[in-house]
Amino acid sequence: MNQHAELYLLSGDIRLLPGISADDVRHTIEGCLSPLGLAYELQEIAFVPAMETPRSAPIVEALVQSIEEVTGTRPRVEGAGPACDGWMFSSRGIETICGYGVECGGVHGADEWVGLVSLQRITEIYARTILGYLGQTHYAAAAAFVTPKLGLSESRAKGRKGQTASLALPQLQACRKQHLRFLTCR
């Protein structure tokens, strides 16, 4: 004899892309469930909108220029995803960049790691980006801020979650106090 529960509870997480709304997703789910003749209820627990920064935005142009200056190569400008906290800034009209960062792996896992040399390079790129975005064309402060002070030679550090970040924090704090009054880290 087959037995079935009186009630089934299903949950899901859908990350929206630009051009797709919560209503679009709801209508798609309803279109799949309605023909089955089942009684169902959809509940939206949280809504996080998709975000998109135009390629022509000054913050994107400043980042591209900084990457070219530091690495000698022109980066591909493309979308990042599937989700990030950039929507909190973007929804308030603040130009936002998401997805450009350090060499890393094992993200959100027990063996998460970050490349320390890439942290140094990315810090210089973001310092130059900030200065360029603010209209400053003299980048000597950014180069002096990063290059000789961190002294990172390891290509990456592995460990339990949280350990990799603590390896570079004292050096970053010391550099911050000596040179610039702001630092943006990812």
The 8 nearest C-alpha neighbors of each residue, nearest first, counted from 0:
[[1, 2, 3, 4, 5, 6, 7, 37],
 [2, 0, 3, 4, 5, 6, 7, 37],
 [1, 3, 0, 4, 5, 6, 7, 8],
 [4, 2, 5, 1, 6, 7, 0, 8],
 [3, 5, 6, 7, 2, 8, 1, 9],
 [4, 6, 3, 7, 2, 8, 38, 37],
 [5, 7, 4, 8, 3, 39, 9, 38],
 [8, 6, 9, 4, 5, 3, 39, 10],
 [7, 9, 6, 10, 39, 40, 4, 5],
 [10, 8, 7, 11, 41, 6, 39, 40],
 [11, 9, 8, 12, 42, 41, 44, 7],
 [10, 12, 13, 9, 14, 43, 44, 8],
 [11, 13, 14, 10, 45, 15, 44, 43],
 [12, 14, 15, 11, 24, 21, 81, 16],
 [15, 13, 81, 82, 12, 16, 49, 47],
 [16, 14, 49, 19, 13, 48, 17, 20],
 [15, 17, 49, 19, 18, 14, 50, 81],
 [18, 16, 49, 19, 50, 51, 15, 20],
 [17, 19, 16, 20, 49, 15, 50, 23],
 [20, 18, 17, 16, 15, 23, 21, 24],
 [21, 19, 23, 22, 18, 24, 15, 48],
 [20, 22, 24, 23, 25, 19, 46, 15],
 [23, 21, 25, 20, 24, 26, 19, 27],
 [24, 22, 20, 26, 21, 25, 19, 27],
 [23, 25, 27, 21, 22, 26, 28, 20],
 [24, 26, 22, 28, 27, 23, 29, 21],
 [27, 25, 29, 23, 24, 28, 30, 22],
 [28, 26, 30, 24, 25, 29, 23, 31],
 [29, 27, 31, 25, 30, 26, 32, 24],
 [28, 30, 26, 32, 31, 27, 33, 25],
 [31, 29, 27, 28, 33, 32, 26, 34],
 [30, 32, 28, 29, 33, 27, 34, 35],
 [31, 33, 29, 35, 30, 34, 28, 37],
 [32, 34, 35, 30, 29, 36, 31, 37],
 [35, 33, 36, 32, 31, 30, 37, 29],
 [36, 34, 33, 37, 32, 31, 38, 30],
 [35, 37, 34, 33, 38, 32, 39, 31],
 [38, 36, 35, 39, 33, 32, 34, 40],
 [37, 39, 36, 40, 33, 32, 35, 6],
 [40, 38, 37, 41, 32, 33, 36, 29],
 [39, 41, 42, 38, 29, 8, 37, 43],
 [42, 40, 43, 39, 25, 29, 28, 10],
 [43, 41, 44, 40, 45, 10, 25, 39],
 [42, 44, 45, 41, 46, 21, 25, 12],
 [43, 45, 42, 46, 41, 12, 10, 11],
 [46, 44, 43, 47, 42, 12, 48, 21],
 [45, 47, 48, 44, 43, 21, 15, 14],
 [46, 48, 45, 49, 86, 15, 14, 82],
 [49, 47, 46, 50, 15, 86, 20, 21],
 [48, 50, 17, 16, 15, 47, 86, 51],
 [51, 49, 86, 17, 48, 89, 52, 85],
 [50, 52, 17, 53, 49, 78, 89, 95],
 [51, 53, 95, 54, 94, 56, 50, 96],
 [54, 52, 55, 56, 51, 59, 94, 57],
 [53, 55, 56, 59, 52, 76, 60, 77],
 [54, 56, 53, 57, 60, 59, 52, 58],
 [57, 55, 59, 53, 58, 54, 60, 52],
 [56, 58, 60, 59, 61, 55, 132, 94],
 [59, 57, 61, 60, 56, 132, 62, 94],
 [60, 58, 62, 56, 61, 57, 54, 63],
 [59, 61, 57, 63, 62, 58, 64, 56],
 [62, 60, 58, 64, 128, 59, 63, 132],
 [63, 61, 65, 128, 59, 64, 60, 66],
 [62, 64, 60, 66, 65, 61, 59, 67],
 [63, 65, 67, 61, 62, 66, 60, 68],
 [66, 64, 62, 68, 67, 124, 63, 128],
 [65, 67, 63, 69, 68, 64, 70, 124],
 [66, 68, 71, 72, 64, 73, 65, 70],
 [69, 67, 65, 66, 71, 70, 64, 72],
 [68, 70, 66, 67, 71, 65, 124, 120],
 [71, 69, 67, 72, 66, 68, 73, 65],
 [70, 72, 67, 68, 69, 73, 66, 65],
 [73, 71, 67, 70, 74, 66, 68, 69],
 [72, 74, 67, 75, 63, 71, 66, 64],
 [75, 73, 76, 72, 63, 66, 67, 64],
 [76, 74, 77, 73, 63, 72, 78, 66],
 [75, 77, 74, 54, 78, 63, 59, 73],
 [78, 76, 75, 79, 54, 74, 98, 53],
 [77, 79, 80, 76, 51, 98, 97, 52],
 [80, 78, 98, 97, 81, 77, 82, 99],
 [81, 79, 82, 78, 83, 98, 97, 16],
 [80, 82, 14, 79, 83, 16, 15, 49],
 [83, 81, 80, 14, 84, 49, 15, 79],
 [82, 84, 85, 80, 86, 81, 97, 98],
 [83, 85, 86, 87, 82, 88, 97, 47],
 [86, 84, 87, 83, 88, 95, 89, 97],
 [87, 85, 89, 88, 84, 50, 90, 48],
 [88, 86, 85, 90, 89, 84, 91, 93],
 [89, 87, 93, 91, 86, 85, 90, 95],
 [88, 90, 86, 93, 92, 91, 87, 94],
 [89, 91, 88, 92, 87, 86, 93, 50],
 [92, 90, 89, 88, 93, 87, 86, 94],
 [91, 93, 89, 90, 94, 88, 95, 87],
 [94, 92, 89, 88, 91, 95, 90, 87],
 [95, 93, 89, 92, 58, 52, 96, 88],
 [94, 96, 89, 85, 93, 52, 97, 88],
 [97, 95, 98, 59, 94, 52, 85, 58],
 [98, 96, 99, 79, 85, 95, 83, 80],
 [97, 99, 79, 100, 96, 80, 78, 83],
 [100, 98, 97, 101, 96, 79, 121, 185],
 [101, 99, 98, 121, 185, 102, 118, 117],
 [100, 102, 117, 118, 103, 121, 114, 113],
 [103, 101, 114, 117, 113, 100, 104, 118],
 [102, 104, 113, 112, 114, 101, 105, 106],
 [105, 103, 106, 112, 111, 113, 102, 110],
 [104, 106, 111, 108, 110, 107, 112, 103],
 [105, 107, 111, 104, 108, 103, 112, 110],
 [106, 108, 111, 105, 109, 160, 110, 104],
 [109, 107, 105, 111, 106, 110, 160, 159],
 [108, 110, 160, 159, 111, 107, 105, 158],
 [111, 109, 108, 105, 159, 158, 112, 157],
 [112, 110, 105, 106, 108, 109, 104, 160],
 [113, 111, 157, 103, 104, 156, 163, 110],
 [112, 114, 103, 155, 102, 115, 156, 163],
 [155, 115, 113, 102, 117, 154, 116, 103],
 [116, 114, 118, 155, 117, 154, 113, 151],
 [117, 115, 119, 118, 114, 154, 151, 152],
 [116, 118, 120, 114, 119, 101, 115, 102],
 [119, 117, 115, 121, 116, 120, 101, 122],
 [118, 120, 116, 122, 117, 121, 145, 123],
 [121, 119, 117, 123, 122, 118, 124, 116],
 [122, 120, 124, 118, 123, 119, 117, 125],
 [123, 121, 119, 125, 124, 120, 118, 126],
 [122, 124, 126, 120, 121, 125, 145, 141],
 [125, 123, 121, 127, 65, 122, 126, 66],
 [124, 126, 128, 122, 127, 123, 129, 121],
 [125, 127, 123, 129, 128, 141, 124, 122],
 [128, 126, 130, 124, 125, 129, 65, 141],
 [129, 127, 125, 131, 62, 61, 126, 130],
 [130, 128, 132, 126, 127, 131, 125, 133],
 [129, 131, 135, 133, 127, 128, 132, 134],
 [132, 130, 134, 128, 135, 133, 129, 61],
 [131, 133, 129, 134, 130, 61, 128, 58],
 [132, 134, 130, 131, 135, 129, 128, 136],
 [135, 133, 131, 132, 136, 130, 129, 137],
 [134, 136, 130, 131, 133, 137, 132, 138],
 [137, 135, 131, 138, 134, 130, 127, 133],
 [136, 138, 135, 139, 140, 130, 131, 141],
 [139, 137, 141, 140, 136, 127, 142, 130],
 [138, 140, 142, 141, 137, 143, 144, 127],
 [141, 139, 143, 138, 142, 144, 178, 137],
 [140, 142, 144, 138, 139, 143, 126, 127],
 [141, 143, 139, 144, 140, 145, 146, 123],
 [144, 142, 140, 141, 145, 146, 139, 147],
 [143, 145, 141, 142, 178, 140, 174, 146],
 [146, 144, 142, 143, 123, 148, 147, 119],
 [145, 147, 148, 142, 143, 144, 149, 119],
 [148, 146, 150, 149, 145, 143, 144, 142],
 [149, 147, 150, 146, 145, 174, 144, 170],
 [150, 148, 151, 170, 147, 145, 146, 119],
 [149, 151, 148, 147, 152, 146, 119, 170],
 [152, 150, 149, 116, 153, 115, 119, 154],
 [151, 153, 154, 116, 150, 115, 155, 149],
 [154, 152, 155, 151, 115, 116, 156, 114],
 [153, 155, 114, 116, 115, 152, 156, 117],
 [156, 114, 154, 115, 153, 113, 157, 112],
 [155, 157, 112, 163, 113, 114, 158, 115],
 [158, 156, 112, 163, 110, 155, 111, 159],
 [159, 157, 110, 162, 163, 160, 156, 112],
 [158, 160, 109, 110, 162, 161, 111, 157],
 [159, 161, 109, 162, 111, 158, 110, 108],
 [162, 160, 164, 163, 159, 165, 158, 111],
 [163, 161, 165, 164, 160, 159, 158, 166],
 [164, 162, 166, 165, 161, 156, 112, 158],
 [163, 165, 166, 162, 161, 167, 168, 113],
 [164, 166, 168, 162, 163, 167, 161, 169],
 [167, 165, 163, 164, 168, 162, 169, 156],
 [166, 168, 170, 165, 169, 164, 171, 115],
 [167, 169, 171, 165, 170, 166, 172, 164],
 [170, 168, 172, 171, 167, 173, 166, 165],
 [171, 169, 173, 172, 167, 168, 149, 174],
 [172, 170, 168, 174, 173, 169, 175, 167],
 [171, 173, 175, 169, 174, 170, 168, 176],
 [174, 172, 170, 176, 175, 171, 169, 177],
 [175, 173, 171, 177, 176, 172, 178, 170],
 [174, 176, 172, 179, 173, 177, 178, 171],
 [175, 177, 173, 174, 178, 172, 180, 179],
 [178, 176, 174, 175, 173, 179, 144, 180],
 [179, 177, 175, 144, 176, 174, 180, 140],
 [180, 178, 175, 181, 177, 176, 144, 182],
 [179, 181, 175, 178, 176, 182, 177, 174],
 [180, 182, 179, 183, 175, 126, 178, 176],
 [183, 181, 184, 175, 180, 126, 179, 122],
 [184, 182, 185, 181, 125, 122, 126, 129],
 [183, 185, 182, 122, 125, 121, 118, 100],
 [184, 100, 183, 101, 99, 121, 122, 98]]
